[in-house]
Amino acid sequence: MKIKGVLSVIISAFLYGFTPILASLTYEMGNNSLSMTFYRNLFAIPFLFALLKYDNVDIKIQKHDLKNIIIVSVFGITATTALLYSSYPYIGVGAATTLHFMYPVFVAVLCKYAFKEHLSKQKITALWLACIGVFCFMDFRHIENLLGIFMAVVSALTYAFYMVMVEKKGLVKINPYKLSFYIAIFSALTMLIGSIFFDYIEIHLPFKAYILMIIVAFFTSFLAMILMQVGIREIGSTSAAIFSLFEPITSVITGVLILNEAVNISKIIGCIIIFLSISYLALMDKKDETTV
């Protein structure tokens, strides 16, 4: 397995893992989940544009690629962020995040049945272990609201859709800076159009909130998204989905270090099982490479 791809996904997962804490701080200042989704993409556009210009990357895009980019932007990234952020008030961050991490299973199902991809026994075993690990994070005291559960599960499906489409529709062949640039544009535009009808974008926020949103945009819609696309290109969407399970581990660690959250034995066991599932997949792939 390519080390570049694995490291890209792990770093991306780490960035995605700690930024929700920063996003949640803006909610206390008058922001909301849908407004955060808009700003997260909007503020990433200048970073991406500057990087494209610095590397002299042509920003022109093919028509058939543009169609697929719009689809993954609207029904993948935008839908995922909006649904996941919106589920937090109903079932809590912990339960919502746990349900969201069903997406590796959805990735495997989509690859197998929609694109007829063969899944090795190693990947299937790693997925089962990962599911058990994620299950250990579940807080059963905060899953009584069906709407919140529905939004969190659908966010897992839409993110799986994004990961699979990026690989199977050949979008990974596009320069990752350019792809992220267009995804950010269409995601921000989608949220802006929605706000015209539902008026959810908050403008009158303190300066500190805007600084935090710029930081979140830089780490997620800019850096983490680029790294995830590189990872998908190098190791495929199914393996990338499994390695991205470092994200809940990161969430636990940052929650303890920054928010002084308590850690129970169940979460510790979950972290260990997820780490074992990822290690197992990496070792088995390495064994296959040496055998060949």
C-alpha positions in Angstrom: 0.0 0.0 0.0 1.3 3.4 -0.9 2.6 5.3 2.1 1.8 8.7 0.6 -1.8 7.8 0.3 -2.0 6.3 3.8 -0.4 9.4 5.4 -2.5 11.8 3.4 -5.7 10.1 4.7 -4.5 9.9 8.3 -3.5 13.6 8.3 -6.8 14.5 6.7 -8.7 12.5 9.4 -6.7 14.3 12.1 -7.7 17.7 10.7 -11.3 16.7 10.3 -11.2 15.3 13.8 -10.3 18.4 15.8 -12.0 21.2 13.8 -15.6 20.5 15.0 -14.5 21.8 18.4 -13.5 25.1 16.8 -16.8 25.2 14.8 -18.8 24.6 18.0 -17.2 27.6 19.6 -18.7 29.8 16.9 -22.2 28.6 17.8 -21.8 30.1 21.2 -21.2 33.5 19.4 -24.4 33.4 17.4 -23.5 31.1 14.5 -25.4 28.0 13.4 -24.6 24.8 11.6 -25.8 25.8 8.1 -24.1 29.1 8.3 -20.9 27.4 9.3 -21.2 25.1 6.3 -21.4 28.2 4.0 -18.5 30.0 5.6 -16.4 26.9 5.8 -16.4 26.6 2.0 -16.5 30.3 1.2 -13.3 31.1 3.2 -11.5 28.2 1.6 -11.8 29.6 -1.9 -9.1 32.4 -1.6 -6.6 29.9 -0.2 -7.3 27.5 -3.1 -7.2 30.2 -5.7 -3.9 31.5 -4.4 -2.4 28.0 -4.5 -3.6 27.4 -8.0 -2.0 30.7 -9.2 1.2 30.0 -7.3 1.5 26.6 -9.0 0.4 28.0 -12.4 -2.4 25.4 -12.6 -5.0 26.0 -15.4 -8.4 26.5 -13.7 -10.3 25.5 -16.9 -12.4 22.4 -16.4 -13.9 19.9 -18.9 -17.7 19.9 -19.2 -18.1 16.2 -18.3 -15.9 16.8 -15.2 -17.8 19.9 -14.3 -21.1 17.9 -14.2 -19.6 15.3 -11.8 -18.0 18.0 -9.6 -21.4 19.8 -9.2 -23.0 16.5 -8.2 -20.3 15.6 -5.6 -20.3 19.2 -4.3 -24.1 19.4 -3.8 -25.0 15.8 -2.8 -21.6 14.9 -1.3 -19.7 17.6 0.6 -22.5 20.2 1.1 -25.1 17.6 2.1 -22.7 15.8 4.4 -21.6 18.9 6.3 -25.1 20.4 6.6 -26.7 17.1 7.7 -24.0 16.2 10.3 -23.8 19.7 11.8 -27.6 19.9 11.9 -27.9 16.6 13.8 -25.8 17.8 16.7 -28.6 19.6 18.5 -30.9 16.6 18.3 -28.7 13.7 19.5 -25.4 15.3 20.6 -22.0 15.5 19.0 -20.9 12.1 20.2 -23.8 10.0 18.9 -24.0 12.0 15.7 -20.3 11.5 15.0 -20.5 7.8 15.8 -23.4 7.3 13.4 -21.6 9.3 10.7 -18.7 6.9 10.9 -20.8 4.2 9.3 -19.6 5.7 6.0 -16.8 3.1 5.5 -19.5 0.5 5.3 -21.5 2.5 2.8 -18.3 3.0 0.8 -17.8 -0.7 0.6 -21.4 -1.4 -0.3 -21.4 1.2 -3.0 -18.1 -0.1 -4.5 -19.3 -3.7 -4.4 -22.8 -3.4 -5.7 -22.9 -0.2 -7.7 -19.4 -0.5 -9.3 -18.9 -4.3 -8.9 -15.6 -3.9 -7.1 -14.1 -7.0 -5.4 -13.6 -6.6 -1.7 -10.8 -8.8 -0.2 -11.3 -10.7 3.0 -8.8 -8.4 4.6 -10.9 -5.3 3.8 -14.1 -7.0 4.9 -12.5 -8.1 8.2 -11.1 -4.6 8.8 -14.6 -3.1 8.1 -16.2 -5.4 10.7 -13.6 -4.6 13.3 -14.0 -0.9 12.5 -17.8 -1.1 13.0 -17.3 -2.7 16.3 -14.9 0.0 17.3 -17.2 2.8 16.2 -20.1 1.1 18.1 -18.1 1.5 21.3 -18.3 5.3 20.9 -22.1 5.3 20.9 -23.8 7.1 23.7 -27.1 5.4 24.1 -28.5 8.1 26.3 -28.7 10.6 23.4 -30.2 8.7 20.5 -33.9 9.1 21.2 -34.5 11.7 18.5 -35.3 10.0 15.2 -34.7 13.1 13.1 -31.2 13.5 14.5 -30.4 9.8 13.9 -31.7 10.0 10.3 -29.6 13.1 9.5 -26.4 11.6 11.0 -26.9 8.3 9.1 -27.7 10.0 5.8 -24.5 12.2 6.3 -22.6 8.9 6.4 -24.2 7.9 3.1 -23.6 11.2 1.4 -19.9 11.2 2.4 -19.5 7.7 1.1 -21.1 8.9 -2.1 -18.6 11.7 -2.3 -15.6 9.3 -1.7 -16.8 6.7 -4.2 -17.7 9.3 -6.9 -14.4 11.0 -6.7 -12.6 7.7 -7.4 -15.0 6.0 -9.8 -15.8 9.1 -12.0 -12.1 9.9 -12.5 -12.1 13.1 -10.5 -9.0 12.0 -8.7 -7.2 12.6 -12.0 -7.9 16.3 -11.7 -5.3 18.4 -9.9 -6.5 18.2 -6.2 -6.2 22.0 -5.7 -8.4 22.6 -8.7 -11.0 19.9 -7.6 -11.1 21.4 -4.1 -11.5 24.9 -5.6 -14.5 24.0 -7.6 -16.1 21.9 -4.8 -15.7 24.9 -2.4 -17.3 27.2 -5.0 -20.3 25.0 -5.7 -20.8 24.1 -2.0 -20.8 27.8 -0.9 -23.1 28.7 -3.8 -25.5 25.9 -2.8 -25.7 27.1 0.8 -26.1 30.8 -0.4 -29.0 29.9 -2.6 -30.6 27.9 0.2 -30.2 30.9 2.6 -32.2 33.1 0.1 -35.3 31.0 0.9 -34.6 30.0 4.5 -32.4 32.9 5.8 -29.9 30.8 7.9 -26.6 32.6 7.1 -25.5 34.7 10.0 -23.6 37.9 9.1 -23.5 39.9 12.4 -21.0 37.8 14.2 -18.0 38.9 16.4 -14.6 39.2 14.8 -13.4 36.1 16.8 -16.0 34.0 15.2 -14.8 34.9 11.7 -11.2 34.1 12.7 -12.3 30.7 13.9 -14.3 30.0 10.7 -11.3 31.0 8.6 -9.2 28.5 10.6 -11.8 25.8 10.1 -12.1 26.5 6.4 -8.3 26.3 6.0 -7.9 23.0 7.8 -11.1 21.3 6.3 -12.3 22.6 3.0 -8.7 23.5 2.0 -6.0 21.2 3.5 -8.0 18.1 4.7 -10.0 17.9 1.5 -6.9 18.0 -0.7 -5.2 15.4 1.4 -8.3 13.1 1.2 -8.4 13.4 -2.6 -4.7 12.5 -2.8 -5.3 9.5 -0.5 -8.3 8.3 -2.5 -6.2 8.5 -5.7 -3.3 6.6 -4.2 -5.1 3.8 -2.2 -8.7 3.8 -3.4 -11.9 4.9 -1.7 -12.5 1.7 0.4 -9.0 1.7 2.0 -9.2 5.5 2.4 -12.5 5.2 4.3 -11.0 2.7 6.7 -7.8 4.7 7.4 -9.9 7.9 7.9 -11.3 6.2 11.0 -8.4 7.9 12.8 -10.8 10.8 12.9 -12.9 9.6 15.9 -9.7 8.8 17.8 -8.5 12.3 17.1 -11.9 13.7 18.3 -11.5 11.8 21.6 -8.0 13.0 22.2 -8.6 16.6 21.4 -11.8 16.5 23.4 -9.8 15.5 26.4 -6.9 17.9 25.8 -9.0 21.0 24.9 -12.4 20.6 26.4 -11.4 18.4 29.4 -14.0 15.8 28.3 -14.2 12.6 30.3 -13.1 9.3 28.7 -14.8 6.1 29.6 -13.5 2.5 29.1 -15.8 2.0 26.2 -14.2 4.8 24.2 -10.7 3.5 25.0 -11.7 0.1 23.8 -13.2 1.6 20.6 -10.0 3.5 19.9 -8.0 0.3 20.3 -10.2 -1.8 18.1 -10.3 0.9 15.3 -6.5 1.1 15.5 -6.2 -2.7 15.3 -8.5 -2.8 12.3 -6.4 -0.1 10.5 -3.2 -1.8 11.4 -4.5 -5.2 10.2 -5.5 -3.8 6.8 -2.1 -2.1 6.4 -0.2 -5.3 7.4 -2.2 -7.5 5.1 -1.7 -5.2 2.2 2.0 -5.0 2.9 2.1 -8.8 3.0 0.3 -9.0 -0.3 2.8 -6.6 -1.9 5.8 -8.6 -0.7 4.2 -11.8 -1.9 3.7 -10.4 -5.3 
